[in-house]
Amino acid sequence: MPVRKKHAFLRFLKNRLLEEHMAWRIMLREEWVSLLALLFGVGMVVLFTRPLPPSTVVLAVGQPGSTYEQLGQRYQTYFAEQGFTLKLVNTAGSKESIAEADAVGTPVNAGFLLGGVAHRGEFPHLVSLGSVQYLPLWIFYRGPQLAGLDAVAYFKGKPVAIGLEGSGTELLLNRILALRGIKLEKDFAQFRRLSHAEAVDQLIDGRIEAMAIADGIDSPTIQKLLAHPSLRIFDFAYADAYVKHMPYLEKLIVPRGSLNLATLEPSQDIRLVASTITLLVEKDMHPALQLLFLQATDAISDDVASGFFGRSDQFPSYIDKSIPLSPVADRYFSKGAPWLSGDLPFWAVNYIDRIWLLVLGLFAIVLPIFRLVPNYRLFRSRQLISDVYDELKILEEKMYAATSEWQLRQLLDRIDRLDDELGDVWVSSDETNRFYTMKSAIGLVQREITARIEKLGGKR
C-alpha cells in the first residue's frame, strides 16, 4: 500500500509538471510577440536607468600638497572601501580642474571649485554636489605687523605672489580687492604668478614680500608657512564687509594664542575670509557615483568639524549657487540618505531609490499579465472548450434547418472532423470533466444527425 501511494504521488507530480510545461509551451508559441515586447520593455528600462556604475572615477585635485589634494585622498580612501577606484589628477588650480571636468573628451569626471571663481552658465556640463568645507584665503608677508588702512597700501610696488594664472587664489583675491577699488594689474605691478611651492620658497628666501594662498590650515604648505618665525599672517580688517558683499564667503577667526600658547602666537585675533570648496561632477555622471561622493562628504565632514575651523553639521550644503545643484544632491539634502543605506551595496540602494516609483507603475501593468501565467493552462483549456461549444451550437442550428440528406451529410462530416481534431489537443486536468462533457455533447449531435439521415432514407 505505501508503494502504491508513493507511485501515485509521483504520477501526480509528473502530470503537474507536464501540464506546466505544456502551458508554457503553448504560451510561448502563441503569445511570443507579447512576451518579446515585455522583455524589450524590461530591457529598455534597465538600459535607461543604468543600474551598474563605472568602477573608476577621475577627480582633479589642484596643486600637489594642497587642501584639494588632501581632500581628494580622503575621498579616494572612502571609494576604495566601497570597492571603487578614484584616480587623482593634479592641475594648476581650481579653475583648471573644473575646466578639465567640463571639457568633453577629457578623462576628468569631477573637480573641486573654489567659491566665487565661477559665473552662472560658465560650466554647462557640470552640476554641483554642494560645498564640502571652507577654505581660508591667507596672505603671508614679511615685515612689521600691519593693521588698518595702511595694510593694503603697504604692498603696493612690492613683489607679491598671487598664485598661478587662472587659479582660485588669483581669482578670489581679484574679486576681494575689486571691492576696495584696487586692480592687480594697475596697483600691484610687481605681482608674481607662481605655484604655491615656488611662492613659499621665494617668500622664505626674501625674494618676494608676500604671497596669497587659498588653502586649509592642515595642508603642508600652510603648516610650513605658519612654522616660519619671520612670516606674519595678514589680518582682514574688513572681513565682515567682504562677507556682506560676497555671500559665499565666511569670516573665520584665528584666536590669539591658538597656534602656540607658549609664545601666544598669534599675539592678537586674526580675521580671515574663507570661500567654500564645492564638489562639481559631470552632469551625466552615474547617480550611484554621485550618491557615493555625497556619502563620502558626510563622512569627511565629521572629521572637518573636529578641525581647527570646524563647524558641526554644516557640510555638505548648497552655498555657492553659481553651478546648478544636481537632482541627486537636492534629494539627498532634503530627504537624507536612502532608507536602505547600510543594508545593501550603495549602488543597489541608489538604484532602488531611483526606480521604485517606476517599478510600482510597471508592477500595476505587468501583475495582471503574470497572474495569467500560473492559470494559463486553465485559460487555454476553457477557451478551447468554449470555442467548441460555440461551433457545436451553430452545427446544431444548421441541423434543425437542414431539409436534405446532402446538407445533413455535410454537417456530419464537419462534426466528425471536429471530433478528430479534439483527439490531438491538450487539456488541463482541472478541465477534464468539462472536456468529456463536451465530447458527450458532440456525440449526442452526431447521433442526432445520423438519425435524421436515416429517417430521410439515406445511409451513412
C-alpha angles and dihedrals in degrees: 000000000000089000091055091049090051091050091047091053092049091050090049091049092046092050092049092050091048090051092052090047092051092045092053092045092052092046093049091046097048103027101037093120092056092045091048090051090049093050090047090052092050090048092051091050091052092046093048096047095044102213098192120058125210114273096226131056129181119217124189110220108181124233123359113270093018127131087252090061093045090049090048090053090056090052089047091056092048092049091050090053088057093049098257132118120233112190118202122215123191120224137174091265150307096307094051091047092056093042089055092050092047095048116096115239099024120119093232113106102175143011146176119260124200109227114256095025098097131061125216111278094012095116106034096172095057136077130194126248089191135262116305104192145337120272116202123222108226130191113195117190144170124240137040125347109278128212142159128011095334093065098083093038089055093068096050110116093008125113108260127176113223101176130262120318110280093014121140091245093057095044094047093046090049091055094047093049091045088064087061091048093253125136120198095215092051107032100030102044091160097057116135127212102217136152116253093255093050092045093052092051093048093046093051091045091051096243091123130031101218144001133204119214134171104211143124123269092241095056115112090238095056092042090053091051094046091051094055110097096209096058129085134197118240114238113223098218092181096048093124091053092049090052091051091054096039110041094189089065125087130197114237128188129216097201122222110274093006094120095047122000093187093062095023094240117207097032091211139017111285120209119214133180117226131195125201130260106227123194113224125188137181112282092235096046111136110270091231091059090048089053090049090053090050093049090048089051090053091051093046093046090061088062093043091053089061093049131097095281094025121155117180124236094003100114143097094036139138103255107136103058098182089103121050116254116250114248087232091055092044090056091044093052094046100040106018127226118344113273095249094054111136094019099071135025108286094244090054091048090051093046092051091046091053101045106031092101091048091048090051090055093046090047090057089054100039099040095075089050094051091045086064094056099074089044096041092107089055092046094051093044094049091046090052093049092046092051092050092050090051092052092043090054091053091049090049092052090050089049092057090048095047116110102177138056091237092058091049092049090052089053092046091052091052094048090048090053090048090053091049092050090054090058090070101046131098120232128185115254088236088065098042094109093052091045094056091042086056090048089052089051089052090051090049092054091045091055092046092053091047090051091051091050091052091046089056088053099254130126129227 
